[in-house]
Amino acid sequence: MELSIAFILGVLLGSFLNVVILRIPQDESVVKGFSHCPTCRNTLKPWHNIPLFSWIFLRGKCAYCGSKISLQYPLIELLSGMVFLTLAMKFGLSFPALLIGFSFLTLLALSMIDFKYKMIPDSLNLLALIFAIFGAWNISGIALNFQNALLFAGGFTLLRFALSYLLTSSAHREAKKTLTSWSKNYHTYPFIEAMGEGDIMVAATMGALLGVKLTLVAIFLSALLALPVMLFTLKMSKEEQRVPFVPFLAMATFIVHMFDAPILRYIEVTY
C-alpha cells in the first residue's frame, strides 16, 4: 500500500514538474494560469490532464488541434513515480524521504531544462539544495548535510577558478602570437569559463544528498556516463559539442544514492 501511494504521489508531482520545465525557461508563473496546448493555446479540460493516462487515451495528440504531445510528458511523470517508489522501498514513507524525493525531482527538472535550453535556473537550483540539506532524520544530520554542501560548493568554485585561469592563459598565449602594433594594448582573447555557476550549486546538492565519499564516486560516475556522448559529438559543430552536464550529475547522484551501502562497503574493503 505504501509503495502504491509513493508511486501515485510521484506521478502527480511529475505532472506538475512538466509545468515547471515548460514555464520557467519562458519566465512564466508555474502557479497562475490553466494548462493549455502550446500549439493551439486552448485551455485543457481536467480529463486531458490525468497523469500518464491522458497521453495514452489521447494517443499522444492534442484533443483540439491534433498536434503531437511530446513524449516528455508521460516520461517525466513515469520517472517521477519511479523516483518516489524506489525511495519508499529504501526508506519507507517518511518526511525526510519526501524531502529527498523533492530534491531529486528538482534535479530532474533541472536536467530537462539544461538538456533542452542549456540553462540552469537559480530558483530550481536553490530549491534542490534546500530540500537536500533538510532531508535528514535529525538536527545533526541537517548540519552535516549543510557542511558537505559548503565543502563541495567551495571545492567546485576553486576548481572552476583554476581551470578557467589555465584555459584563459592558454588563449592569451595563442593571441600573443598574432599581436600587431595597434592591438598590443588590447585584450584580443576571450575569458574562458571552465564551468558554470549552476554546476557548483548542483555539486553542493550532491554533497548534501550523498556525503563526501559518495559524492566523489558520483562525480566520477557522471564523467563515465557523459564520456560516450562527448565522444559522439566530437565531429559536430562547436555549438553541438556543448553537452549539458547536469543530467549526468543528477543520474549519477540517484544511482549512487540507491546503492550507497554496497558502494561504501566496497570503498572500505578496498582502502
C-alpha positions in Angstrom: 0.0 0.0 0.0 2.8 2.4 0.9 4.6 1.8 -2.4 1.4 2.4 -4.4 0.9 5.7 -2.5 4.5 6.7 -3.2 4.3 5.9 -6.9 1.0 7.8 -7.3 2.3 10.8 -5.4 5.4 10.8 -7.6 3.4 10.6 -10.8 1.2 13.5 -9.7 4.2 15.6 -8.8 5.7 14.7 -12.2 2.7 16.2 -13.9 3.4 19.5 -12.1 7.1 19.1 -12.9 6.2 19.2 -16.6 4.6 22.6 -16.0 7.8 23.8 -14.3 10.0 22.5 -17.1 7.8 24.3 -19.7 7.2 27.6 -18.0 10.3 28.6 -16.0 12.6 28.9 -19.1 9.9 31.2 -20.6 9.7 33.2 -17.4 6.1 32.3 -16.8 4.4 31.6 -13.4 4.1 27.9 -12.5 1.0 28.5 -10.3 -1.0 31.0 -12.3 -2.9 30.2 -15.5 -4.5 26.9 -16.6 -2.7 24.3 -18.6 -3.0 24.8 -22.4 -1.9 23.3 -25.6 1.4 25.1 -26.7 0.3 24.9 -30.3 -3.4 26.0 -30.4 -3.4 27.6 -26.9 -6.7 26.1 -26.0 -7.2 25.5 -22.3 -7.1 21.8 -21.4 -10.0 20.1 -19.7 -9.4 18.2 -16.4 -9.6 14.9 -18.1 -6.9 16.0 -20.5 -4.5 16.3 -17.6 -4.7 12.9 -15.9 -1.0 11.9 -15.5 0.1 9.1 -17.8 -3.5 8.0 -18.8 -4.4 11.2 -20.7 -1.5 10.9 -23.0 -2.4 7.2 -23.7 -6.1 7.9 -24.2 -5.4 10.9 -26.5 -2.8 8.8 -28.4 -0.2 11.5 -27.9 -2.2 14.2 -29.7 -4.0 17.4 -28.6 -7.8 16.9 -28.2 -8.4 20.2 -30.0 -5.9 20.6 -32.9 -4.4 17.1 -33.1 -0.8 18.3 -32.8 1.6 15.8 -31.2 2.0 15.9 -27.5 5.7 15.4 -26.6 6.7 12.1 -25.2 8.4 14.1 -22.5 5.2 14.5 -20.5 4.5 10.8 -19.7 8.2 10.0 -19.4 8.7 12.7 -16.7 5.6 11.5 -14.9 6.7 7.9 -15.0 10.3 8.8 -13.9 8.9 10.9 -11.0 6.8 8.0 -9.9 9.8 5.6 -10.1 11.9 8.0 -8.1 9.3 8.1 -5.3 8.7 4.4 -5.5 12.4 3.5 -5.1 12.9 6.0 -2.3 9.8 4.5 -0.5 11.3 1.0 -0.9 14.5 2.2 0.7 13.3 4.5 3.4 9.5 3.9 3.7 7.1 6.8 3.8 8.8 9.4 5.9 9.2 13.2 5.9 13.0 13.1 5.2 12.4 10.7 2.3 9.8 13.1 1.0 12.3 16.0 1.0 15.0 13.8 -0.6 12.4 12.9 -3.3 11.6 16.6 -3.8 15.3 17.2 -4.3 15.7 14.5 -6.9 12.6 15.7 -8.8 14.0 19.2 -8.8 17.2 17.8 -10.2 15.2 16.0 -12.8 13.6 19.3 -13.8 17.0 21.0 -13.9 18.3 18.1 -16.1 15.5 18.5 -18.7 15.8 22.3 -18.8 19.6 22.0 -19.1 19.2 19.4 -21.9 16.6 21.5 -23.8 17.7 25.1 -23.2 21.3 24.8 -22.0 20.3 26.8 -18.9 20.1 26.1 -15.1 17.6 28.3 -13.3 18.9 29.5 -10.0 15.4 29.2 -8.4 15.3 25.4 -9.0 19.0 25.0 -8.1 18.5 26.6 -4.7 15.3 24.6 -4.1 17.1 21.3 -4.8 19.8 22.3 -2.4 17.4 23.3 0.4 15.4 20.1 0.0 18.7 18.1 0.1 20.0 19.8 3.2 16.8 19.3 5.2 16.3 15.7 4.0 17.8 14.3 7.2 16.5 12.4 10.2 17.8 14.7 12.9 19.4 18.2 13.5 22.9 16.8 13.4 22.1 15.3 10.0 20.9 18.6 8.7 24.1 20.3 10.0 26.3 17.6 8.3 24.4 18.0 5.0 25.0 21.7 5.2 28.6 21.2 5.9 29.0 18.8 2.9 27.1 21.2 0.7 29.5 24.0 1.6 32.5 21.7 1.1 31.6 20.8 -2.5 30.4 24.3 -3.4 33.8 25.6 -2.3 35.7 22.8 -4.0 34.0 23.3 -7.3 34.4 27.1 -7.1 38.2 26.6 -6.7 38.2 24.1 -9.5 36.3 26.5 -11.7 38.8 29.3 -10.9 41.8 27.1 -11.6 40.6 25.6 -14.8 39.3 29.0 -16.1 42.7 30.5 -15.4 44.5 27.8 -17.3 42.2 27.9 -20.3 42.3 31.7 -20.5 46.1 31.8 -20.1 46.4 29.3 -23.0 44.1 31.5 -25.1 46.3 34.5 -24.1 49.4 32.8 -25.3 47.9 32.0 -28.6 46.6 35.5 -29.0 50.1 37.0 -28.4 51.4 35.2 -31.5 49.1 37.4 -33.7 49.6 40.7 -31.9 50.1 43.8 -34.1 51.2 47.3 -33.3 47.6 48.6 -32.9 46.3 45.6 -30.9 49.2 45.1 -28.4 47.4 47.3 -25.8 44.1 45.4 -26.1 42.8 42.0 -25.0 42.3 40.0 -28.1 41.4 36.8 -26.3 38.3 35.7 -24.5 37.8 34.9 -20.8 37.0 31.2 -20.8 34.8 29.7 -18.0 35.5 26.1 -17.4 32.1 25.5 -15.8 29.0 27.5 -14.9 27.8 28.6 -11.5 24.9 26.3 -11.8 27.2 23.2 -11.8 28.6 24.5 -8.5 25.2 24.6 -6.9 24.4 21.1 -8.2 27.7 19.9 -6.7 26.5 21.3 -3.4 23.2 19.5 -3.6 25.1 16.3 -4.4 27.3 16.8 -1.3 24.2 17.3 0.9 22.5 14.2 -0.5 25.5 11.8 -0.6 28.2 12.9 1.8 31.9 13.3 0.8 32.9 9.8 -0.3 29.8 9.0 -2.2 29.7 12.4 -4.0 33.3 11.8 -5.3 32.0 8.4 -6.6 29.0 10.1 -8.2 31.2 12.8 -9.9 33.4 10.0 -11.3 30.4 8.1 -12.5 28.8 11.1 -14.1 32.0 11.6 -16.1 31.8 8.0 -17.2 28.2 8.4 -18.2 28.9 11.6 -20.2 32.1 10.2 -22.0 30.3 8.3 -24.8 28.1 11.3 -25.5 31.1 13.7 -25.6 33.0 11.3 -27.9 29.9 11.1 -30.2 29.8 14.9 -30.5 33.5 15.4 -31.4 32.8 15.6 -35.1 29.9 18.0 -34.7 29.9 21.8 -34.6 31.2 23.7 -31.6 27.6 24.6 -30.5 26.5 20.9 -30.7 29.6 19.9 -28.7 28.3 21.7 -25.7 27.0 18.7 -23.8 24.7 19.6 -20.8 26.4 18.0 -17.8 23.6 18.4 -15.2 21.6 15.4 -16.5 24.7 13.1 -15.9 25.4 14.6 -12.5 21.7 14.0 -11.5 21.6 10.5 -12.9 24.9 9.5 -11.2 23.7 11.0 -7.9 20.5 9.0 -7.9 22.3 5.7 -8.8 24.9 6.2 -6.1 22.2 7.2 -3.6 20.3 4.0 -4.3 23.4 1.8 -4.0 25.1 3.7 -1.3 25.6 0.8 1.2 27.4 -1.6 -1.2 29.5 1.3 -2.6 30.6 2.3 0.8 31.4 -1.3 1.7 33.5 -1.7 -1.4 35.3 1.6 -0.6 36.1 0.4 2.9 37.3 -3.0 1.8 39.4 -1.6 -1.0 41.0 1.2 1.0 
